[in-house]
Amino acid sequence: ESALDKIKGQAFDLIITDIRMPGKNGIDLITQVMALRKDVPIIINTAYQSYKDDFMTWAADAYVVKSSSMSELKAKIKELIG
């Protein structure tokens, strides 16, 4: 909920979220963010590969599976806001 409050009051270049979080599902967050700010790119960064096939995750601009290397996430960030 605090993330949504901040999105309403501040400008962001990019949002990175996980799928499973305390209190709110990342997929629900994506839906709510898109209703507020369609212009902000969203990256899902999660350990759960299986959600990539979930239709609701397709709304995000990128889906990156967490790994010990941050190179893929960094590349997606550069691609989206570069």
SULNOR-V672972 format. One line per field, one symbol per residue. ss: DSSP state (H for helix, E for strand, C for the rest). phi: phi as a letter, one per 20 degrees, with the letter a starting at -180 (. if undefined). burial: # if it has 24 or more other ideal C-beta (glycine too) atoms within 12 Angstrom, else .. A space follows every 10 residues. Layout:
# SULNOR-V672972
ss = ???
phi = ???
burial = ???
This chain:
# SULNOR-V672972
ss = CHHHHHHHHC CCCEEEECCE CCCCEHHHHH HHHHHHCCCC EEEEEECCHH HHHCHHHHHC CEEEECCCCC HHHHHHHHHH HC
phi = .fffffffdc eceacdcdee cfnbfffffg gffffebfee fcdecbeeff ffefgfffff fbcdefbfee fffffffffe cg
burial = ..##..#... ...######. .....##.## .###..#..# ######.... #.....#.## ####...... ..#..#.... ..
